[in-house]
Amino acid sequence: MMKNRKSGTTMIETLVAFLVVVLIIGMFSKVVSVSVHMLNSSRKVLANTEKFNEHYYKYENLKNMKTSSMDLYLEVDKEQATVLNGASYVKLNLSRESGMKYNVNDWGTGFVMYTFKVPETSTEK
């Protein structure tokens, strides 16, 4: 009996199969590498956030805050909203105690915290 020459695999088929396996392994290793990089970046941001918040919310931090006075404006887009009185903006008059507080120390994290200070008004009759 003579063997059928079509049985088995040829060298080309073996090389193509090997190439496909190598490509799949390469793509999988790249996915794992990117995932590890993203996980490490997330952990670094989380650690920096915890460090910043730990220092920021301490009572001693109040002396490290600076206050900036400013006027606040609320702009109204006439095309997007119906404005009955024709105003294009509304000016909010705030007292001298109002303003924006911002942190002057980032404790090596590169973060900044802004706080808007608006005193409460009394609604007593």
N, CA, C and O atoms as CSV, one atom per row, in Angstrom:
chain,resi,resn,atom,element,x,y,z
A,1,MET,N,N,0.811,-1.173,0.000
A,1,MET,CA,C,0.000,0.000,0.000
A,1,MET,C,C,0.864,1.249,0.000
A,1,MET,O,O,1.875,1.342,0.697
A,2,MET,N,N,0.450,2.156,-0.766
A,2,MET,CA,C,1.146,3.417,-0.845
A,2,MET,C,C,0.468,4.427,0.060
A,2,MET,O,O,-0.758,4.472,0.168
A,3,LYS,N,N,1.296,5.240,0.711
A,3,LYS,CA,C,0.729,6.270,1.586
A,3,LYS,C,C,0.165,7.405,0.746
A,3,LYS,O,O,0.698,7.755,-0.307
A,4,ASN,N,N,-0.931,7.969,1.244
A,4,ASN,CA,C,-1.540,9.103,0.575
A,4,ASN,C,C,-0.715,10.342,0.892
A,4,ASN,O,O,-0.475,10.624,2.066
A,5,ARG,N,N,-0.287,11.068,-0.083
A,5,ARG,CA,C,0.564,12.236,0.133
A,5,ARG,C,C,-0.205,13.396,0.764
A,5,ARG,O,O,0.425,14.330,1.260
A,6,LYS,N,N,-1.494,13.376,0.766
A,6,LYS,CA,C,-2.271,14.476,1.346
A,6,LYS,C,C,-2.519,14.288,2.833
A,6,LYS,O,O,-3.070,15.185,3.471
A,7,SER,N,N,-2.147,13.197,3.387
A,7,SER,CA,C,-2.347,13.011,4.823
A,7,SER,C,C,-1.206,13.698,5.570
A,7,SER,O,O,-0.068,13.705,5.098
A,8,GLY,N,N,-1.510,14.280,6.742
A,8,GLY,CA,C,-0.498,14.984,7.513
A,8,GLY,C,C,-0.452,16.460,7.150
A,8,GLY,O,O,-1.293,16.955,6.400
A,9,THR,N,N,0.531,17.151,7.686
A,9,THR,CA,C,0.655,18.584,7.424
A,9,THR,C,C,1.963,18.860,6.706
A,9,THR,O,O,2.947,18.135,6.853
A,10,THR,N,N,1.943,19.904,5.945
A,10,THR,CA,C,3.154,20.293,5.243
A,10,THR,C,C,3.925,21.271,6.104
A,10,THR,O,O,3.417,21.743,7.121
A,11,MET,N,N,5.139,21.574,5.707
A,11,MET,CA,C,5.973,22.512,6.445
A,11,MET,C,C,5.346,23.906,6.455
A,11,MET,O,O,5.421,24.588,7.477
A,12,ILE,N,N,4.735,24.354,5.364
A,12,ILE,CA,C,4.097,25.673,5.285
A,12,ILE,C,C,2.947,25.754,6.281
A,12,ILE,O,O,2.809,26.749,6.992
A,13,GLU,N,N,2.129,24.720,6.334
A,13,GLU,CA,C,1.002,24.727,7.276
A,13,GLU,C,C,1.502,24.779,8.713
A,13,GLU,O,O,0.891,25.446,9.548
A,14,THR,N,N,2.563,24.114,9.011
A,14,THR,CA,C,3.132,24.115,10.355
A,14,THR,C,C,3.664,25.505,10.708
A,14,THR,O,O,3.444,25.992,11.817
A,15,LEU,N,N,4.364,26.142,9.767
A,15,LEU,CA,C,4.889,27.482,10.017
A,15,LEU,C,C,3.777,28.509,10.200
A,15,LEU,O,O,3.872,29.375,11.070
A,16,VAL,N,N,2.728,28.422,9.393
A,16,VAL,CA,C,1.597,29.348,9.530
A,16,VAL,C,C,0.914,29.154,10.879
A,16,VAL,O,O,0.579,30.132,11.546
A,17,ALA,N,N,0.706,27.915,11.285
A,17,ALA,CA,C,0.089,27.634,12.586
A,17,ALA,C,C,0.958,28.170,13.721
A,17,ALA,O,O,0.448,28.742,14.685
A,18,PHE,N,N,2.271,27.983,13.603
A,18,PHE,CA,C,3.194,28.482,14.619
A,18,PHE,C,C,3.161,30.011,14.670
A,18,PHE,O,O,3.181,30.594,15.754
A,19,LEU,N,N,3.109,30.664,13.507
A,19,LEU,CA,C,3.027,32.118,13.440
A,19,LEU,C,C,1.745,32.642,14.093
A,19,LEU,O,O,1.775,33.650,14.800
A,20,VAL,N,N,0.638,31.970,13.860
A,20,VAL,CA,C,-0.637,32.367,14.475
A,20,VAL,C,C,-0.546,32.251,15.998
A,20,VAL,O,O,-1.011,33.137,16.715
A,21,VAL,N,N,0.044,31.175,16.490
A,21,VAL,CA,C,0.189,30.982,17.935
A,21,VAL,C,C,1.087,32.070,18.526
A,21,VAL,O,O,0.786,32.605,19.593
A,22,VAL,N,N,2.181,32.401,17.846
A,22,VAL,CA,C,3.090,33.441,18.331
A,22,VAL,C,C,2.381,34.793,18.362
A,22,VAL,O,O,2.560,35.548,19.317
A,23,LEU,N,N,1.582,35.118,17.346
A,23,LEU,CA,C,0.835,36.376,17.334
A,23,LEU,C,C,-0.166,36.447,18.489
A,23,LEU,O,O,-0.300,37.491,19.129
A,24,ILE,N,N,-0.852,35.369,18.752
A,24,ILE,CA,C,-1.822,35.331,19.852
A,24,ILE,C,C,-1.111,35.520,21.185
A,24,ILE,O,O,-1.594,36.262,22.041
A,25,ILE,N,N,0.026,34.861,21.373
A,25,ILE,CA,C,0.785,35.011,22.614
A,25,ILE,C,C,1.296,36.444,22.748
A,25,ILE,O,O,1.267,37.007,23.843
A,26,GLY,N,N,1.761,37.037,21.657
A,26,GLY,CA,C,2.235,38.423,21.686
A,26,GLY,C,C,1.141,39.403,22.057
A,26,GLY,O,O,1.364,40.303,22.866
A,27,MET,N,N,-0.041,39.241,21.475
A,27,MET,CA,C,-1.169,40.125,21.796
A,27,MET,C,C,-1.596,39.951,23.250
A,27,MET,O,O,-1.888,40.935,23.930
A,28,PHE,N,N,-1.635,38.732,23.726
A,28,PHE,CA,C,-2.026,38.479,25.111
A,28,PHE,C,C,-1.027,39.108,26.079
A,28,PHE,O,O,-1.420,39.707,27.080
A,29,SER,N,N,0.272,38.971,25.778
A,29,SER,CA,C,1.280,39.562,26.670
A,29,SER,C,C,1.182,41.089,26.667
A,29,SER,O,O,1.419,41.714,27.701
A,30,LYS,N,N,0.836,41.708,25.524
A,30,LYS,CA,C,0.658,43.159,25.462
A,30,LYS,C,C,-0.540,43.591,26.307
A,30,LYS,O,O,-0.473,44.605,27.002
A,31,VAL,N,N,-1.620,42.838,26.252
A,31,VAL,CA,C,-2.801,43.138,27.067
A,31,VAL,C,C,-2.452,43.071,28.545
A,31,VAL,O,O,-2.849,43.945,29.315
A,32,VAL,N,N,-1.719,42.051,28.948
A,32,VAL,CA,C,-1.316,41.910,30.346
A,32,VAL,C,C,-0.402,43.064,30.746
A,32,VAL,O,O,-0.544,43.619,31.836
A,33,SER,N,N,0.537,43.429,29.870
A,33,SER,CA,C,1.464,44.520,30.156
A,33,SER,C,C,0.724,45.837,30.343
A,33,SER,O,O,1.011,46.571,31.289
A,34,VAL,N,N,-0.221,46.152,29.465
A,34,VAL,CA,C,-0.999,47.395,29.583
A,34,VAL,C,C,-1.853,47.367,30.845
A,34,VAL,O,O,-1.985,48.390,31.517
A,35,SER,N,N,-2.424,46.235,31.175
A,35,SER,CA,C,-3.246,46.124,32.384
A,35,SER,C,C,-2.421,46.380,33.641
A,35,SER,O,O,-2.873,47.070,34.555
A,36,VAL,N,N,-1.213,45.828,33.686
A,36,VAL,CA,C,-0.339,46.043,34.842
A,36,VAL,C,C,0.042,47.521,34.945
A,36,VAL,O,O,0.064,48.082,36.040
A,37,HIS,N,N,0.341,48.148,33.814
A,37,HIS,CA,C,0.692,49.574,33.812
A,37,HIS,C,C,-0.481,50.422,34.313
A,37,HIS,O,O,-0.280,51.332,35.118
A,38,MET,N,N,-1.687,50.142,33.856
A,38,MET,CA,C,-2.862,50.900,34.291
A,38,MET,C,C,-3.136,50.680,35.770
A,38,MET,O,O,-3.515,51.617,36.473
A,39,LEU,N,N,-2.951,49.454,36.252
A,39,LEU,CA,C,-3.156,49.161,37.667
A,39,LEU,C,C,-2.161,49.933,38.522
A,39,LEU,O,O,-2.533,50.497,39.551
A,40,ASN,N,N,-0.904,49.965,38.105
A,40,ASN,CA,C,0.112,50.711,38.862
A,40,ASN,C,C,-0.169,52.206,38.831
A,40,ASN,O,O,0.014,52.883,39.843
A,41,SER,N,N,-0.607,52.733,37.698
A,41,SER,CA,C,-0.962,54.157,37.616
A,41,SER,C,C,-2.132,54.475,38.531
A,41,SER,O,O,-2.121,55.501,39.212
A,42,SER,N,N,-3.129,53.621,38.557
A,42,SER,CA,C,-4.296,53.832,39.419
A,42,SER,C,C,-3.898,53.812,40.887
A,42,SER,O,O,-4.386,54.618,41.679
A,43,ARG,N,N,-3.016,52.895,41.250
A,43,ARG,CA,C,-2.559,52.825,42.639
A,43,ARG,C,C,-1.784,54.080,43.024
A,43,ARG,O,O,-1.908,54.562,44.150
A,44,LYS,N,N,-0.987,54.613,42.099
A,44,LYS,CA,C,-0.227,55.828,42.384
A,44,LYS,C,C,-1.162,57.014,42.586
A,44,LYS,O,O,-0.972,57.799,43.515
A,45,VAL,N,N,-2.166,57.152,41.728
A,45,VAL,CA,C,-3.134,58.249,41.868
A,45,VAL,C,C,-3.905,58.107,43.174
A,45,VAL,O,O,-4.144,59.099,43.862
A,46,LEU,N,N,-4.292,56.891,43.519
A,46,LEU,CA,C,-5.014,56.655,44.768
A,46,LEU,C,C,-4.145,57.010,45.974
A,46,LEU,O,O,-4.626,57.632,46.921
A,47,ALA,N,N,-2.866,56.618,45.943
A,47,ALA,CA,C,-1.962,56.938,47.049
A,47,ALA,C,C,-1.757,58.443,47.167
A,47,ALA,O,O,-1.746,58.977,48.275
A,48,ASN,N,N,-1.594,59.137,46.034
A,48,ASN,CA,C,-1.437,60.594,46.062
A,48,ASN,C,C,-2.696,61.279,46.575
A,48,ASN,O,O,-2.615,62.253,47.324
A,49,THR,N,N,-3.854,60.774,46.175
A,49,THR,CA,C,-5.116,61.351,46.643
A,49,THR,C,C,-5.265,61.178,48.148
A,49,THR,O,O,-5.670,62.107,48.846
A,50,GLU,N,N,-4.938,59.988,48.648
A,50,GLU,CA,C,-5.019,59.756,50.086
A,50,GLU,C,C,-4.045,60.647,50.849
A,50,GLU,O,O,-4.383,61.188,51.902
A,51,LYS,N,N,-2.832,60.798,50.313
A,51,LYS,CA,C,-1.830,61.659,50.962
A,51,LYS,C,C,-2.296,63.109,50.981
A,51,LYS,O,O,-2.187,63.787,52.002
A,52,PHE,N,N,-2.818,63.583,49.850
A,52,PHE,CA,C,-3.298,64.965,49.777
A,52,PHE,C,C,-4.449,65.187,50.745
A,52,PHE,O,O,-4.443,66.157,51.502
A,53,ASN,N,N,-5.435,64.300,50.729
A,53,ASN,CA,C,-6.598,64.461,51.603
A,53,ASN,C,C,-6.212,64.381,53.075
A,53,ASN,O,O,-6.771,65.095,53.908
A,54,GLU,N,N,-5.256,63.511,53.395
A,54,GLU,CA,C,-4.811,63.391,54.783
A,54,GLU,C,C,-4.255,64.724,55.284
A,54,GLU,O,O,-4.555,65.135,56.405
A,55,HIS,N,N,-3.455,65.398,54.469
A,55,HIS,CA,C,-2.888,66.682,54.878
A,55,HIS,C,C,-3.896,67.821,54.763
A,55,HIS,O,O,-3.923,68.722,55.601
A,56,TYR,N,N,-4.715,67.774,53.733
A,56,TYR,CA,C,-5.636,68.885,53.476
A,56,TYR,C,C,-6.671,69.038,54.578
A,56,TYR,O,O,-6.991,70.156,54.980
A,57,TYR,N,N,-7.193,67.932,55.064
A,57,TYR,CA,C,-8.298,68.001,56.011
A,57,TYR,C,C,-7.848,68.083,57.465
A,57,TYR,O,O,-8.680,68.015,58.370
A,58,LYS,N,N,-6.565,68.226,57.701
A,58,LYS,CA,C,-6.115,68.458,59.060
A,58,LYS,C,C,-6.449,69.891,59.452
A,58,LYS,O,O,-6.465,70.780,58.601
A,59,TYR,N,N,-6.711,70.114,60.708
A,59,TYR,CA,C,-7.081,71.448,61.180
A,59,TYR,C,C,-5.956,72.453,60.939
A,59,TYR,O,O,-6.220,73.623,60.659
A,60,GLU,N,N,-4.719,72.011,61.044
A,60,GLU,CA,C,-3.593,72.921,60.855
A,60,GLU,C,C,-3.545,73.471,59.430
A,60,GLU,O,O,-2.897,74.490,59.190
A,61,ASN,N,N,-4.202,72.832,58.505
A,61,ASN,CA,C,-4.138,73.262,57.115
A,61,ASN,C,C,-4.863,74.579,56.886
A,61,ASN,O,O,-4.630,75.235,55.872
A,62,LEU,N,N,-5.725,74.977,57.790
A,62,LEU,CA,C,-6.481,76.215,57.585
A,62,LEU,C,C,-5.557,77.420,57.442
A,62,LEU,O,O,-5.903,78.375,56.747
A,63,LYS,N,N,-4.402,77.398,58.078
A,63,LYS,CA,C,-3.484,78.526,57.944
A,63,LYS,C,C,-2.735,78.476,56.605
A,63,LYS,O,O,-2.137,79.476,56.208
A,64,ASN,N,N,-2.752,77.352,55.913
A,64,ASN,CA,C,-2.099,77.230,54.607
A,64,ASN,C,C,-3.030,77.593,53.457
A,64,ASN,O,O,-2.655,77.484,52.289
A,65,MET,N,N,-4.239,78.023,53.789
A,65,MET,CA,C,-5.194,78.381,52.750
A,65,MET,C,C,-5.113,79.875,52.491
A,65,MET,O,O,-4.920,80.663,53.417
A,66,LYS,N,N,-5.260,80.261,51.244
A,66,LYS,CA,C,-5.329,81.671,50.877
A,66,LYS,C,C,-6.716,81.944,50.328
A,66,LYS,O,O,-7.332,81.070,49.718
A,67,THR,N,N,-7.204,83.148,50.541
A,67,THR,CA,C,-8.522,83.527,50.056
A,67,THR,C,C,-8.372,84.525,48.924
A,67,THR,O,O,-7.579,85.463,48.999
A,68,SER,N,N,-9.136,84.307,47.892
A,68,SER,CA,C,-9.137,85.212,46.751
A,68,SER,C,C,-10.549,85.754,46.588
A,68,SER,O,O,-11.496,84.978,46.464
A,69,SER,N,N,-10.703,87.070,46.586
A,69,SER,CA,C,-12.042,87.628,46.389
A,69,SER,C,C,-12.342,87.671,44.897
A,69,SER,O,O,-11.437,87.802,44.073
A,70,MET,N,N,-13.603,87.562,44.569
A,70,MET,CA,C,-13.981,87.557,43.167
A,70,MET,C,C,-15.467,87.816,43.035
A,70,MET,O,O,-16.231,87.642,43.984
A,71,ASP,N,N,-15.861,88.230,41.859
A,71,ASP,CA,C,-17.273,88.367,41.530
A,71,ASP,C,C,-17.683,87.127,40.748
A,71,ASP,O,O,-16.949,86.642,39.887
A,72,LEU,N,N,-18.858,86.635,41.064
A,72,LEU,CA,C,-19.370,85.463,40.351
A,72,LEU,C,C,-20.477,85.907,39.407
A,72,LEU,O,O,-21.329,86.714,39.779
A,73,TYR,N,N,-20.466,85.390,38.204
A,73,TYR,CA,C,-21.477,85.714,37.208
A,73,TYR,C,C,-22.115,84.434,36.701
A,73,TYR,O,O,-21.453,83.411,36.523
A,74,LEU,N,N,-23.399,84.518,36.477
A,74,LEU,CA,C,-24.133,83.419,35.879
A,74,LEU,C,C,-24.582,83.889,34.507
A,74,LEU,O,O,-25.439,84.766,34.395
A,75,GLU,N,N,-24.011,83.314,33.473
A,75,GLU,CA,C,-24.370,83.718,32.122
A,75,GLU,C,C,-25.536,82.886,31.623
A,75,GLU,O,O,-25.608,81.684,31.875
A,76,VAL,N,N,-26.437,83.526,30.921
A,76,VAL,CA,C,-27.614,82.860,30.389
A,76,VAL,C,C,-27.525,82.878,28.865
A,76,VAL,O,O,-27.398,83.940,28.255
A,77,ASP,N,N,-27.592,81.711,28.266
A,77,ASP,CA,C,-27.581,81.612,26.809
A,77,ASP,C,C,-29.007,81.820,26.321
A,77,ASP,O,O,-29.881,80.990,26.574
A,78,LYS,N,N,-29.244,82.930,25.619
A,78,LYS,CA,C,-30.604,83.267,25.184
A,78,LYS,C,C,-31.141,82.283,24.161
A,78,LYS,O,O,-32.354,82.105,24.052
A,79,GLU,N,N,-30.261,81.645,23.415
A,79,GLU,CA,C,-30.722,80.689,22.409
A,79,GLU,C,C,-31.146,79.370,23.044
A,79,GLU,O,O,-31.997,78.665,22.502
A,80,GLN,N,N,-30.565,79.035,24.177
A,80,GLN,CA,C,-30.865,77.761,24.821
A,80,GLN,C,C,-31.958,77.870,25.876
A,80,GLN,O,O,-32.559,76.863,26.248
A,81,ALA,N,N,-32.219,79.074,26.358
A,81,ALA,CA,C,-33.205,79.227,27.430
A,81,ALA,C,C,-34.122,80.415,27.123
A,81,ALA,O,O,-33.734,81.359,26.433
A,82,THR,N,N,-35.316,80.344,27.640
A,82,THR,CA,C,-36.247,81.449,27.497
A,82,THR,C,C,-35.988,82.422,28.633
A,82,THR,O,O,-36.113,82.069,29.806
A,83,VAL,N,N,-35.623,83.655,28.278
A,83,VAL,CA,C,-35.342,84.676,29.284
A,83,VAL,C,C,-36.444,85.720,29.193
A,83,VAL,O,O,-36.566,86.423,28.190
A,84,LEU,N,N,-37.239,85.815,30.242
A,84,LEU,CA,C,-38.390,86.716,30.215
A,84,LEU,C,C,-37.997,88.171,30.389
A,84,LEU,O,O,-38.637,89.046,29.806
A,85,ASN,N,N,-36.955,88.461,31.178
A,85,ASN,CA,C,-36.605,89.855,31.431
A,85,ASN,C,C,-35.492,90.358,30.519
A,85,ASN,O,O,-35.067,91.502,30.680
A,86,GLY,N,N,-35.006,89.579,29.587
A,86,GLY,CA,C,-34.004,90.016,28.630
A,86,GLY,C,C,-32.596,90.098,29.166
A,86,GLY,O,O,-31.722,90.645,28.495
A,87,ALA,N,N,-32.342,89.574,30.354
A,87,ALA,CA,C,-30.999,89.647,30.941
A,87,ALA,C,C,-30.054,88.686,30.230
A,87,ALA,O,O,-30.434,87.576,29.856
A,88,SER,N,N,-28.814,89.137,30.052
A,88,SER,CA,C,-27.811,88.257,29.445
A,88,SER,C,C,-26.923,87.630,30.506
A,88,SER,O,O,-26.248,86.637,30.234
A,89,TYR,N,N,-26.910,88.196,31.725
A,89,TYR,CA,C,-26.187,87.592,32.835
A,89,TYR,C,C,-26.819,88.059,34.133
A,89,TYR,O,O,-27.555,89.044,34.175
A,90,VAL,N,N,-26.512,87.327,35.180
A,90,VAL,CA,C,-26.989,87.680,36.505
A,90,VAL,C,C,-25.761,87.819,37.387
A,90,VAL,O,O,-24.951,86.895,37.466
A,91,LYS,N,N,-25.608,88.957,38.049
A,91,LYS,CA,C,-24.471,89.165,38.932
A,91,LYS,C,C,-24.879,88.751,40.339
A,91,LYS,O,O,-25.921,89.170,40.843
A,92,LEU,N,N,-24.061,87.938,40.958
A,92,LEU,CA,C,-24.311,87.516,42.324
A,92,LEU,C,C,-23.484,88.401,43.245
A,92,LEU,O,O,-22.255,88.346,43.217
A,93,ASN,N,N,-24.136,89.203,44.047
A,93,ASN,CA,C,-23.419,90.057,44.994
A,93,ASN,C,C,-23.163,89.267,46.262
A,93,ASN,O,O,-24.096,88.810,46.923
A,94,LEU,N,N,-21.905,89.113,46.590
A,94,LEU,CA,C,-21.522,88.370,47.779
A,94,LEU,C,C,-20.850,89.305,48.765
A,94,LEU,O,O,-20.279,90.325,48.378
A,95,SER,N,N,-20.920,88.960,50.020
A,95,SER,CA,C,-20.318,89.799,51.055
A,95,SER,C,C,-18.797,89.649,51.033
A,95,SER,O,O,-18.253,88.828,50.296
A,96,ARG,N,N,-18.127,90.450,51.846
A,96,ARG,CA,C,-16.663,90.412,51.889
A,96,ARG,C,C,-16.136,89.091,52.444
A,96,ARG,O,O,-14.984,88.733,52.196
A,97,GLU,N,N,-16.954,88.376,53.180
A,97,GLU,CA,C,-16.522,87.088,53.718
A,97,GLU,C,C,-16.520,86.000,52.645
A,97,GLU,O,O,-16.001,84.904,52.858
A,98,SER,N,N,-17.092,86.311,51.515
A,98,SER,CA,C,-17.172,85.334,50.435
A,98,SER,C,C,-15.860,85.291,49.670
A,98,SER,O,O,-15.038,86.204,49.747
A,99,GLY,N,N,-15.696,84.249,48.961
A,99,GLY,CA,C,-14.518,84.161,48.110
A,99,GLY,C,C,-14.145,82.716,47.837
A,99,GLY,O,O,-14.839,81.778,48.228
A,100,MET,N,N,-13.046,82.581,47.164
A,100,MET,CA,C,-12.546,81.250,46.853
A,100,MET,C,C,-11.297,81.014,47.683
A,100,MET,O,O,-10.380,81.834,47.699
A,101,LYS,N,N,-11.276,79.891,48.366
A,101,LYS,CA,C,-10.082,79.513,49.110
A,101,LYS,C,C,-9.356,78.464,48.282
A,101,LYS,O,O,-9.980,77.599,47.667
A,102,TYR,N,N,-8.065,78.548,48.276
A,102,TYR,CA,C,-7.305,77.530,47.567
A,102,TYR,C,C,-6.081,77.160,48.375
A,102,TYR,O,O,-5.566,77.945,49.171
A,103,ASN,N,N,-5.646,75.974,48.151
A,103,ASN,CA,C,-4.545,75.394,48.879
A,103,ASN,C,C,-3.226,75.867,48.270
A,103,ASN,O,O,-3.098,75.908,47.046
A,104,VAL,N,N,-2.246,76.224,49.098
A,104,VAL,CA,C,-0.949,76.650,48.581
A,104,VAL,C,C,0.103,75.556,48.715
A,104,VAL,O,O,1.238,75.744,48.277
A,105,ASN,N,N,-0.237,74.449,49.293
A,105,ASN,CA,C,0.705,73.351,49.478
A,105,ASN,C,C,0.100,72.085,48.894
A,105,ASN,O,O,-1.025,71.728,49.244
A,106,ASP,N,N,0.826,71.390,48.002
A,106,ASP,CA,C,0.279,70.162,47.424
A,106,ASP,C,C,0.916,68.904,48.001
A,106,ASP,O,O,0.552,67.798,47.602
A,107,TRP,N,N,1.856,69.045,48.926
A,107,TRP,CA,C,2.515,67.935,49.605
A,107,TRP,C,C,3.120,66.929,48.618
A,107,TRP,O,O,3.132,65.722,48.863
A,108,GLY,N,N,3.611,67.450,47.515
A,108,GLY,CA,C,4.286,66.600,46.535
A,108,GLY,C,C,3.372,65.794,45.635
A,108,GLY,O,O,3.839,64.911,44.915
A,109,THR,N,N,2.070,66.083,45.661
A,109,THR,CA,C,1.136,65.285,44.853
A,109,THR,C,C,0.741,65.974,43.556
A,109,THR,O,O,0.283,65.312,42.625
A,110,GLY,N,N,0.908,67.288,43.476
A,110,GLY,CA,C,0.492,68.026,42.291
A,110,GLY,C,C,-0.996,68.351,42.279
A,110,GLY,O,O,-1.504,68.848,41.274
A,111,PHE,N,N,-1.702,68.083,43.371
A,111,PHE,CA,C,-3.134,68.347,43.445
A,111,PHE,C,C,-3.392,69.720,44.059
A,111,PHE,O,O,-2.577,70.225,44.831
A,112,VAL,N,N,-4.521,70.313,43.714
A,112,VAL,CA,C,-4.952,71.585,44.281
A,112,VAL,C,C,-6.422,71.444,44.645
A,112,VAL,O,O,-7.201,70.853,43.898
A,113,MET,N,N,-6.793,71.987,45.788
A,113,MET,CA,C,-8.186,71.945,46.224
A,113,MET,C,C,-8.707,73.371,46.288
A,113,MET,O,O,-8.099,74.238,46.916
A,114,TYR,N,N,-9.828,73.606,45.639
A,114,TYR,CA,C,-10.478,74.914,45.664
A,114,TYR,C,C,-11.757,74.799,46.475
A,114,TYR,O,O,-12.503,73.829,46.338
A,115,THR,N,N,-12.009,75.788,47.320
A,115,THR,CA,C,-13.212,75.805,48.130
A,115,THR,C,C,-13.875,77.166,47.972
A,115,THR,O,O,-13.218,78.198,48.112
A,116,PHE,N,N,-15.161,77.176,47.683
A,116,PHE,CA,C,-15.903,78.420,47.583
A,116,PHE,C,C,-16.585,78.672,48.913
A,116,PHE,O,O,-17.332,77.829,49.411
A,117,LYS,N,N,-16.322,79.845,49.488
A,117,LYS,CA,C,-16.869,80.195,50.793
A,117,LYS,C,C,-17.967,81.223,50.587
A,117,LYS,O,O,-17.705,82.333,50.125
A,118,VAL,N,N,-19.177,80.861,50.923
A,118,VAL,CA,C,-20.319,81.768,50.829
A,118,VAL,C,C,-21.044,81.723,52.167
A,118,VAL,O,O,-21.545,80.668,52.558
A,119,PRO,N,N,-21.112,82.851,52.880
A,119,PRO,CA,C,-21.802,82.830,54.166
A,119,PRO,C,C,-23.290,82.620,53.987
A,119,PRO,O,O,-23.880,83.048,52.996
A,120,GLU,N,N,-23.885,81.955,54.961
A,120,GLU,CA,C,-25.315,81.694,54.896
A,120,GLU,C,C,-26.080,82.972,55.231
A,120,GLU,O,O,-25.644,83.785,56.046
A,121,THR,N,N,-27.212,83.122,54.591
A,121,THR,CA,C,-28.072,84.262,54.886
A,121,THR,C,C,-29.242,83.801,55.723
A,121,THR,O,O,-29.716,82.676,55.564
A,122,SER,N,N,-29.704,84.641,56.599
A,122,SER,CA,C,-30.800,84.302,57.461
A,122,SER,C,C,-32.131,84.586,56.755
A,122,SER,O,O,-32.285,85.604,56.082
A,123,THR,N,N,-33.084,83.670,56.921
A,123,THR,CA,C,-34.405,83.840,56.295
A,123,THR,C,C,-35.472,84.059,57.372
A,123,THR,O,O,-36.640,83.725,57.174
A,124,GLU,N,N,-35.062,84.617,58.503
A,124,GLU,CA,C,-36.023,84.863,59.605
A,124,GLU,C,C,-36.962,85.999,59.228
A,124,GLU,O,O,-36.572,86.940,58.536
A,125,LYS,N,N,-38.210,85.900,59.694
A,125,LYS,CA,C,-39.214,86.946,59.438
A,125,LYS,C,C,-39.482,87.728,60.671
A,125,LYS,O,O,-40.297,88.650,60.653
